[in-house]
Amino acid sequence: MSQHSVVEHVEFELLPGVSESDFLAASEEISRWTACQPGFEYRCLTLGEDGRWLDLVFWSNEDHARRAGRRIMEEKGRSPFMRMIDDASVRIAHRPVMGRKAPAGLLLTA
């Protein structure tokens, strides 16, 4: 496994009838869970004009990302958040972070 920081890129659609506000409320539980996982750095949830969501989670390395991915399905697989997602629409990728720009303008390398 790579020792680079990685971004977990999860793209998906919600099931018909799920409201944005209900989904965002359910996301809070997942955010709290994720923030407690080893290697967690940052999470960002976005919504595209096409209605597809993008959940970006930054991890210290790919091993931590993959372990958390297995644990979340075991521990939170039946959570309200997970039950609102159309399983057939989910696409997951792990990509190495090749560079970062810190808020203060400092360029960090992965």
N, C-alpha and C positions, 0 to 999 in steps of 0.2 A: 504494500500500500504506500501511496505517496505521503511524504511528511509535509507537503505544502498545505497551507490553509486551503480549504475548499468551500465552494458555495454549492449548497444543495438546491437545485432548481426543480420545483414541483409545480407543474402547470395542470389545471383542472377546470371543470365546470361544475356548477351546483345543480342539484336535482331540480326539476320543475317545481315551482311553487315556494322555494326557499327564498326568504327575503334577505337582502343584504344586511339589514340591521340584526336579524336573528343570527345570521352566520358570523358576523363580527363579534357579537356577544359570546357565541360558542367558542370563538377563536381565543378568547381570553384564557380559558382553561388550558388550551394547548400552549399558549405563550408562556404561561407560568411553568408548565411541565418542562417545556423545552429549555427554558432558562436555567433549570436545575441540572441539566445533563452535562456530563464531562465534555469539555472541548467546545461548548457553546460560546459563540461570540456575539451574534446579532441575528435578528429575524425581521423580515420585511414582507408584508402581505399587500399585494397590489391587485387592481382590477382593470383589465383592458377594455377598450371601447367595444371589443367583440364579445364581451361577457365572460371571457376566460380569466381565471384568477392565476396569479403567480405567487407562490410562497417561496421566498428566498431565505435560506438559513445558512449563515456563515459559521463554519466549524474550524477548529485549530488544525485538524487533519482528517483525511478520508476515513480512517478507522473509527474515529469518534462519530462521524456522520452516519456511517453504516450501522454501527451499534445502536445509536439512537433510533435509526429507522426501524430496526428490528423490535426494539423495546416499545416504541410508540404503538406499533400494531398489536403487540401483546397486551399492553397496559391501557391504551386509549382507543383501540380499534372499534369499539362500540360506543364511543363518546358521541354526544350530539354533533360536534364538529365533523367527525368522520361520517356520520350517517347523513349529513347534508350534501356530501360530495358524490357526483356521478362517477362511480368506480371505473367505468369504461373510458372516461375522458382523461384519466390521470396519466401524466408523462413525467418521469423522474430522471434527472441527470445529476452527476457530481462533476464539478469542473474546478480545476486548480485556480486559485487566486494568484495572478501573476504580478499584481501591483495594487497598491491602495493609496488613497490620498486621505490623510487624517484631517479632521475638521480644522485644525490649526494650520493646514497647508503643508504639513510634513509628508513627503512621499515615503511610504513604507514598502519594502519588498516582501513578497510572500515567503 
